[in-house]
Amino acid sequence: MEYLDIQHVLAMHEVLIEKYGGLHGVRDNGLLDSALSQPQQSAFGEDIFTDIPSKAAAYAYYLSENQPFLDGNKRIATAASVTFLRLNDYDLNALEKDVYDIIMDLANKHLTRESLVKWFQKNSAKKDEERANARKIS
């Protein structure tokens, strides 16, 4: 399993700010480190986030919740979660509008962490499974 490191997330944030505008920079390095460590957390020897989609949800949740950047926290929450899925051979199978809506609900505190995990589990698929399901349909 591949996780995102801080350099990768900082580079993604830089690209997002350049493309869409906003303030460059980290507001709080500790909150950024905390957000990026959450998908790997365990308790009593068991992963808290047990599968790839739930770990992607953790990136989205904690980057949005912690607000570690001066600007673009919702954008980096989205980009980091989708990038993590892709690094681990998963796709997010949701319309752009649905992704926007779920991230806005998260940012506006209308969505729990558990609900976000369920949404990612429902809307993510391993690339091999996706191809197999497409073959079954055709």
Buried (B, 14 or more C-beta within 10 A) or exposed (E): EEBBEBEBBBEBBEEBBEEEEBEEEBBBEEBBEBBBEBBEEEEEEEEBBEBBBBBBBBBBBBBBBBBBBBBBBBBBBBBBBBBBBBBBBBBBEBEEEEBEEBBEBBBEEEBEBEBBBBBBBEBBBBEEEBEEEEEEEE
